[in-house]
Amino acid sequence: MKRFTENIRRRMHEDKGLTLVEVLLVTVLIGLVLSVSYSLYFFGTSAFSRGETQSVLQQKVRVAASRVVEEVRFAWEVEFIDLEEEAVPAPSEDTSDPWQYIYVEPESGHLVHQTASGTRTILDEAEPALTFNRAGDRILKIDLSADLQGTTYRTETEVLILNLVENLPEPISDAEPNTVAIGFSNKKP
């Protein structure tokens, strides 16, 4: 051990410098370590950003689907409206009009809930795709998906419409997303 430390001390006091090969080797090694560190850093930040976008999108779609279910669950009457053939009726001047509509507004691309008192946006930042279908006599199937910054999230849910006077009407067959609105009344006929 004593011999080893003497050898190191002797080399430290020598006036020899580093050779060009040693300097280049150290430079290349430092460059490799920095490039690997740089790559890992940016991979981590981009993965975090994608995860955050996915989380935000999932939350928005789930909240929107939940709001649709809450509104439709206690409907007394339900109708499907083909938006390619007819428009959703404009809000009535009569604020006691019980009919409400949920659809994707063609101009803005927002998922909206229209009542006699006005129109509320349910989902606006993402690009929603909404379809309604019949899953049973009183069961409405809702398929909602949205795209945000290249990330897509989709949720399907079925809701038993508890107060429905008549069975659900037949849905519009082979309808593309965002081409069908649902109209419903929460007032007993």
N, C-alpha and C positions, 0 to 999 in steps of 0.2 A: 504494500500500500504506500509505503514511504517512497518507494521508487517511482510509483505512478504520479504522486503529487509533485515530486521533484521534476519529473519529465514535463508536467503541465506548466510549472513555474518557469522552467527554462524556455519553453516554447512561447510563453507570454512575453518574455523579456527579449526575445529575438527581434531584430528589426525587419524581418521579412514581412511583406504584405501578403495580400490575397492574390492568387493568380486570376487571370481573366476567366478561366473555366469555372473556378469556384464562385466568382461573382455572378456569372451567367446562370449557373446551376441554382444558386440561392434566389435569383430574380425569377427564374422559371417556376420554382417551387412556391414562392410567394404569390405569383400570378395565378397558379392553379388553385391555391387555397382561397384566394379572393374571388375567383370566378365561381368556384363551387359554393362559397358562402353567399354570393350575390344571387346565384340561381335559386338556392334554397330559400332565401329571403323573399324573392318575388313569387316563387311557387306558393309559399305559405300565405302571402298577402292576397294573391289571386284566389286561392282556395277559400280563404276566409270570406272574401267578397262574394264569391259564388254562393257559399253557404248562407250568408246573411240575406242575399237576394232571394234565395229559395225559401228561407224562413219567413220573410216578409210576405212573399207571395202566398205561401200556404196559409198564413194567418188571414190575409185579406180575403182569399177565396172561401175559407171556412166561415168567416164572419158573414160574408155575403150569402152563402148557402143557408146559414142559420137564420138570417133575417128573412129570406124567402120562405123557409119552412114555417117560421113564426107567423108570418102574414097569412099563409094559405091554410094552415092547419084547421082553423075554425070557420072556413068558408061554408056558406049554405048553397051557393051556386058557383059553377066553374065553367068557363068556355075557353077554347083555344082559338086564337086569331092568327090567320096566315098573313104575315106582314108583306108578303109579295103580292097579295091580291087586295088587301085593304089596310087602312091605317088604324092605329089605335085611336079610339074616340078621344077628342080633346077634352081636357078637364071641364066639367060642367060648371055653369054659373051657380047651380043649386048645390050648396055645400052639404046637403043631406043625401046627395046621390051616393048609394052604397057601393057602387062598382069601383074596383081598383084594378090596376094593370101592372104587371111586371114584365119587362122586356129589355132588350138591348137597343138603345136608341141608335138609329142608323147614322145620323149626322155626326154625333160625338163618339159613338162606340162605347158609351157608358151603360152599365146596368142600372136601370131606374125603376122606381116604384111610383106610379102615378095614382093619385087620389083626387077627390073633388077639390081638395084644398091646395093642390099643387103637385109638383113632381120633385121627388127626392132622389139623389144619386146614392146607389148602394155600393157600386164598385166603379172607380174611375181611373185609377192610375195604371192598371193593367189592361190588356186587351181581352175582354171576356168573350167566351163562346158559351151560349146557353141553349139547352134543348129541354123541352118538356115532353113526357110520354106517359102513357097509361100503363101501370103495372098491375092493376086489378080494378074491380068495380069502383072502389073508393080510395085507391092508392095511386098517388101521383109520383112519378119518377122524375127527378131533377138531375140533370147532368150539367155541371158548371166547370169550365176550365178557363184559365187565364194565362197570358204570356206577359212576362216582364223581363226586359233586357235579355232576351233569348232563353229564359228559363220558363218552363211550362209546368203548371200544376193543375190537376184535375180531381174533382170530387163528384161522386154520385151519391144521391140520397133518395130515399123513398119516404113519403109522408102519407099517413092515413088521415084523410080529410074527415074529421069527426062529425060535423053537422050536415053533411051533404044530403040534400033533399032527394036528388036523383043521382044515378050512377054517373061517373065521369063520362063525358062525351068521347067519341073515338078521336084519337089524336090525328093530326095532319100527317099522312104517311110520307115517309122518306124525306122529311123536312131537314134542310141544312141548318146548322147552328145559326142562331140569331134571326131566323126567319119566322119564328113563332112567338107570339106573346100569350100570356095567360091572363084572362080576365076573371075576376072573382068578386063575390059579394059576401060580406060578413054580416049582412042583415037578413033576418028571417023573412022569406017572401010572404 
